[in-house]
């Protein structure tokens, strides 16, 4: 172990720091303690170099700590060292700073785990660090087991981004933060993973890409500089060399320079090869034998000074270059660079304070957007959620004024159903087929005026659906059994009605399925709105609700079939309405009967519709005289009833009966089917709180295990819980950093 004698300060010692620089140093180190570097870049000295470049020995010289010497171990994870000058006895706290979980996933924050009790005996530090590094590269092993003595037979990881953190406090050290990074490698041995090369490169880059970091690059004199990989990384992230202390900065192991290569290395010290703004430095640290013998820090510095003074290669340098030899010279320069950085502390702190405040506002806003944490009273929480959902469902089913509300979304399907039923009206034409063949091009059949006047959408279809009067006559003649002359079988009317009603089946079922799908869609959205915070509960609620709708579906669908079955047997108690329209249709069909030879029917009908002024005056006089004798309310079309008997009168009567009955029946059907679906299917969800009762039963919250079931229902998704924990940790870091800034600023 590297020892010290007396009260000499080990590490940086620069009492010339002005008081404001000292305050800034304290502040920066205080900010490091908050973990804010996970959110904001803070100044840190990053020690970079290829494997076996002498980084550990250099760090020991700066910090006074002895690092583990087990081959390869100390270079497999970063070691963060924070020195804090403080009154009292020397102490060292070893912690694990975890930025990734045991499965390698980023946590999004730094989790600090203290690794054992605080150390007050320097001789215990090396072994504690060794075990901490083992804990880092064996993340699935309980770290307390490794702390207490368990060493895994085989390490899980080759390298890790997680960090061993050393916090040394003593009145004998100066405030300083630096990080020993894994040595950069350019090749691997047989059996090793080539991905290790990129893994280490990425890890080192994550530190030195920070514009606030100071790159302390170590170059070993025993290896050709072109083969030392850390060099290319320093050039990549600091091409101008402004942040690097002597860009290829510190030459180590000068006693191992190969014979004949001396001039090559002297050229760096003279700043002739790769000249740098800060120049080059060279140090000589104790070898492994001297360390085992317990050489002290002061003795190591004396031997280093003796080496540079008595070795002709170095002693012959000009005085200006010799000032760059030795650890003390490097430390002075490191102090100067750090001093320059700290001298800009007011600017740094001002910007950091603003950024911390921005991050606080941003993080609090993100935390507020997260769902509220699960309640500790799971049963009450679930019951409250169900009650709130049931109330919202009741309002939703009753109807909301929103354009995309449930009833508004159902309306287009209802309109489609209405139009489909209207389209089934029978298109009776009072013409025989011979007349149609001769006069189809010049004859236009008009919709009944009394239907047009009442706003019906009636528009006669094309002739392909027209039912001509001789078709009705033929059907009547074929149906006659034992009826007396002048009578016709009632079955003819029934058959026409049954045929029409059969066409109502598909529109009614289409309406039912459309409303059912719309209902499920809207209820799903309502469920998502009320239960999105709890995915498992939402999934259960959704399944139970769909099952309930399908159960209600059967009853509602049966009700539709029931209404259709009723309509297959023509019947009505609305006799006045039926008789009124029977008379109107009968007069209409008679009035539009085509003329026959010697029959004044056609001429009368045409003149009623298109007669000249004299005819219209005479017609008005006839209607007025009829009123004088008590026949009020006579319409011009009613005069067709005065015409002589028509051999097709029976057929016209059938046509009028079917058409009048359709007018009565289709209106009630257009009302009954949507009302039945609404009552059984839509309102059935909320009637007597049917759905809420089904949900309570299905969720089993009233059983003996109800509380445990509720805890499972409102268990927070891992991603949400992790995000909340991440934001809370971040807020804690930011709040701590804000306090540090305010205290250090004032």
Secondary structure by P-SEA (a helix, b strand, c coil): ccccccccccccccccccaaaaaaaaaaaaaaaaccccccccbbbbbbbccccaaaaaaaaaccccccccccccccbbbbbbbbbcccccbbbbbbbcccccccccccbbbbbbcccccccccaaaaaaaaaaaaaaaccccaaaaaabbbbcccccccccccbbbbbbcccccccccccccccccccccccccaaaaaaaaaaaaacccccbbbbbbbbccccccccaaaaaaaaacccccccccccccccccccccccaaaaaaaaaacccccccbbbbbbbcccaaaaaacccaaaaaaaaaaaaacccccccccccccccccaaaaaaaaaaaaaaaaaaaaaaaaaaaaaaaaaaaaaaaaaaacccccccaaaaaaaaaaaaaaaaaaaaaacccccccccccaaaaaaaaaaaaaaaccccccccaaaaaaccccbbbbccaaaaaaccccccccccccccaaaaaaaaaaaccccccccccaaaaaaaaaaaaaaaaaaaaaaaaaaaaaaaaaaaaaaaacccccaaaaaaaaaaaaaaaaaaaaaaaaaaaaaaaaaccccccaaaaaaaaaaaaaaaaaaacccccccaaaaaaaaaacccaaaaaaaaaaaaaaaaaccccccccccccccccccaaaaaaaaaaaaaaaaacaaaaaaaaaaaaaacccccccccaaaaaaaaaaacccccaaaaaaaaaacccaaaaaaaaaaaaaaaaaaaaaaaaaaaac
